[in-house]
């Protein structure tokens, strides 16, 4: 966790020629099938360095009836390999396991697309786990969309939806705040 905080601080630090953002979001998560409902909190930090984009995400989910899962993900993309408005990304993730164990690492691949719509910015994407240090890999693909409505030049409100499939089946709806720096 200390390493994740250090990386988040580094990414959030101001750097000449770099732009960034940070957001805090809370999602109401509905488990589909036999999955439990939960409340998930996200801290996300993104930074652009020219054509390269770095994004860090810390997620904590508290399950109805008890239980906790925390995870962190780091993704990297570059506009140099974008296909029109679609930007692919790669990443790595860490999951501490249900109630603290057993923990594991996994790879990520995905893509996003974004566009200014009305006064705000809409973004949609998909990501999937590839490879894992788990004995029996938990497969998960997440489709997500978000709309950021500006309140001031640097402050905005986020509206989020997501749906995950494969081994983890969930629907989520959430709100949050974001800051640009």
N, C-alpha and C positions, 0 to 999 in steps of 0.2 A: 504494500500500500504506500509506503514511503517513496518508492521509486515512481509510482503513478503520480503522486502529488508533485514530485520534483519535475517530472516531464510536463505535467499540466502547467506548472509555474513557468517553465521555460517557454512553452508554447504561447502562454498568455503575455509574456514580457514584450515590451515594445521594441521593435527592430526597425531600423531605417529601411524603407522600401517594402515593408510588409504590412498587410492589413489583416485584421482578425475579428473574431466574434466569440462570445460565450453565451450559453443559454442554460437555464434551469427549467426543467419540465416535469410535470407530474401526470402520469397516465393511470386511468382506471382500466385494469386488464381483466378481461373475461376469458376464463379457461374454456376451451371447447372440448367436447368429449368428456374424458375423466380428469382433465387438467383443473387445477384450483384457480380461483380468482385471486387477484393480487393488486396492490398499488405499487407502481414502479416510479422511482425518482431517477432522473437523468441529469448529469452535469456534462455538458459538451463544450469543447473549446476547439475552435478552428483557426487556422493561420494560413495565409497565402504568401508565398515567397516567389514572386514572378509567376511562372506557369505551374508551380508545384503547390499543392494543397495538402495540409496535414490536419487530421481531425482526431481528437481524443474524446472518448466517451466513458464515463463511469456510471454504472447502473446498479441500483439497489431495489430489489423487489421484496416486499413483505406480503406473505400469503395470508389470506383469510383462514382462520383456524390455526395460525402459527406457522412459522418457518421463514427463512430468509435466504436469499441468494444475492451475491454481489459479483459483478463482472466489470471488466475494463476492455476497451477495444481501441486500437490505433489503426487508422487507415491513411493511405497515401495515394494521391492521384496527380496526374499532370495533364494540362490542357493539350499538350503536344500529341497525345494519343486519343484525343476526343474524336468521336464520330458524329460530326455535326453538333447538336445540342447535348448528346449523350457522353458522359464522362465516366469511363471505367475506373475502378479502384481496387487495390489489394490491401490486406491488413492482417493483423494478428489480434487474438483475443485471449483473455484469461478469465476463467470462471472458478470461484472458490468453492463451488458445490453447494448443495442444499444444506443449510445450517453449518457450513464450514468444512465440508469435505465429502468425498475426495475432490481435490481441485484438479484442473486440467487447462491446457493451452489448446488453441485451435487457429487455423488459418481462415481468412475471409477473402471472397471476391465479390464484386458487385458493380453497380453502375447507378448514376444519378442523372437526372435531367431537371433543369430549373428555368423559370422564366418569370419576368415581371408581369403580373396580372393586376389590373386596377392599381390601387395605391401600394400594394404589397408585392411579395415575391413568393411564388409557388414552387415547390420542389417535390419530386417523387423519385423513388428508387427501389432497388431490390438488392439484397445481399444474402449470401449463403455460406455456411461453414464448409471448409475443405480441409481435410486432415485434422487430426486431434491426437493428444497424448492420452486420451481415455482408452481403457481396455475395449469398450464397446462404444464407438463414437456416437454422440447425440447429434443427429442431423437436424438442421434448422434452416429454413429459408424465410426471410422476412421481407414483405412488401410494405413500403411506407410512403406517406405523403405528409407535407407540412405547408402551412401558409403563414408567412410572417407579415403582420400588419404593423407598419411603423407608427409609433406614438410621438416620438421626437426624431431628430436626425440620427441619434445613436441608440435609442431605446425602442424595442418592439415587443409585440405580443404574438406568441406562437399558438397555432391550432394544429394538432397532430392526430393522425390515424395510422394504425399499422395492423398487419395480419401476418401471423407466422404459421407455418405448416411443417410437415414431416413429423418428427418425434415430439416437438413442442408446438402445440396448437393453441393459439391465443388470438384474440381481437383486442385492440386497445384504442382508446380515445383519450386525448389529453390536451392540456394547456400549459403555457409557460411564458417566460420572459427572456428576452435576448438583448445583449449589449454589443454594439460594434465599437472597435477601437483601432 
